[in-house]
Amino acid sequence: MVSIGELARATGLPVRTIRFYCDEGIVQAHRSQGGHRLFDEDARNQLVLIRRLRALGLGLDAITEVLRGEQSIAEVVAVENRTASIASSRRWHGGAPRCAPSARPRRTSAKRASVCSPPRRTAAPPASAWCDSGDAS
């Protein structure tokens, strides 16, 4: 059993975030006689997995479903990818233009063009880069 401070150093997560996950019931903590939170190896492994899934852009609801065994990592990643794809297509095909012409012409049209042009799309890392086969269990 380790303290919340030791767990924060081991996982790279802030103490406040770990407390939040405990309060939300995402991670279980044991209590010492003095009322301090103590964590076992399972809690550390869960926090490492949560951090990886958050880095993929998954929300806490999806992560909670994975931790409870309601969905697999592959299922929630596929749903998030579909949702992101739909949102991206709406952003590119609808809505207001990203840049409106100004009343005064600017001297640096190249600068304006770089500011007004849509951002370049970059490929996201595959889910397999974040998910080790040992993390899902």
Contacts in CASP RR format, 6 or more apart in sequence:
PFRMAT RR
TARGET T0000
AUTHOR 0000-0000-0000
METHOD contacts of the structure
MODEL  1
MVSIGELARATGLPVRTIRFYCDEGIVQAHRSQGGHRLFDEDARNQLVLI
RRLRALGLGLDAITEVLRGEQSIAEVVAVENRTASIASSRRWHGGAPRCA
PSARPRRTSAKRASVCSPPRRTAAPPASAWCDSGDAS
1 30 0 8 1.000
1 38 0 8 1.000
1 39 0 8 1.000
1 40 0 8 1.000
2 10 0 8 1.000
2 38 0 8 1.000
2 39 0 8 1.000
2 44 0 8 1.000
3 36 0 8 1.000
3 37 0 8 1.000
3 38 0 8 1.000
3 39 0 8 1.000
4 15 0 8 1.000
4 18 0 8 1.000
4 19 0 8 1.000
4 29 0 8 1.000
4 36 0 8 1.000
4 37 0 8 1.000
4 39 0 8 1.000
5 15 0 8 1.000
7 13 0 8 1.000
7 18 0 8 1.000
7 39 0 8 1.000
7 43 0 8 1.000
7 44 0 8 1.000
7 47 0 8 1.000
8 14 0 8 1.000
8 15 0 8 1.000
8 18 0 8 1.000
10 44 0 8 1.000
11 18 0 8 1.000
11 44 0 8 1.000
11 47 0 8 1.000
11 48 0 8 1.000
11 51 0 8 1.000
12 51 0 8 1.000
13 47 0 8 1.000
13 51 0 8 1.000
18 27 0 8 1.000
18 47 0 8 1.000
19 37 0 8 1.000
21 27 0 8 1.000
21 47 0 8 1.000
21 50 0 8 1.000
22 28 0 8 1.000
22 29 0 8 1.000
22 37 0 8 1.000
24 60 0 8 1.000
26 46 0 8 1.000
26 50 0 8 1.000
26 60 0 8 1.000
26 63 0 8 1.000
26 64 0 8 1.000
26 67 0 8 1.000
27 39 0 8 1.000
27 43 0 8 1.000
27 46 0 8 1.000
27 47 0 8 1.000
27 50 0 8 1.000
28 42 0 8 1.000
28 43 0 8 1.000
29 37 0 8 1.000
29 38 0 8 1.000
29 39 0 8 1.000
29 43 0 8 1.000
30 37 0 8 1.000
30 38 0 8 1.000
30 39 0 8 1.000
30 40 0 8 1.000
31 37 0 8 1.000
31 38 0 8 1.000
32 38 0 8 1.000
45 135 0 8 1.000
46 67 0 8 1.000
48 135 0 8 1.000
49 63 0 8 1.000
49 66 0 8 1.000
49 67 0 8 1.000
49 135 0 8 1.000
50 63 0 8 1.000
50 67 0 8 1.000
52 130 0 8 1.000
52 131 0 8 1.000
52 135 0 8 1.000
53 59 0 8 1.000
53 62 0 8 1.000
53 63 0 8 1.000
53 66 0 8 1.000
53 73 0 8 1.000
53 76 0 8 1.000
53 130 0 8 1.000
54 63 0 8 1.000
55 130 0 8 1.000
56 77 0 8 1.000
56 80 0 8 1.000
56 127 0 8 1.000
56 130 0 8 1.000
57 80 0 8 1.000
58 76 0 8 1.000
58 77 0 8 1.000
58 80 0 8 1.000
59 80 0 8 1.000
62 71 0 8 1.000
62 76 0 8 1.000
62 79 0 8 1.000
62 80 0 8 1.000
63 76 0 8 1.000
65 71 0 8 1.000
65 76 0 8 1.000
66 72 0 8 1.000
66 73 0 8 1.000
66 76 0 8 1.000
66 136 0 8 1.000
72 136 0 8 1.000
73 127 0 8 1.000
73 131 0 8 1.000
73 135 0 8 1.000
73 136 0 8 1.000
74 127 0 8 1.000
77 127 0 8 1.000
92 118 0 8 1.000
98 116 0 8 1.000
98 118 0 8 1.000
99 112 0 8 1.000
99 115 0 8 1.000
99 116 0 8 1.000
106 112 0 8 1.000
END
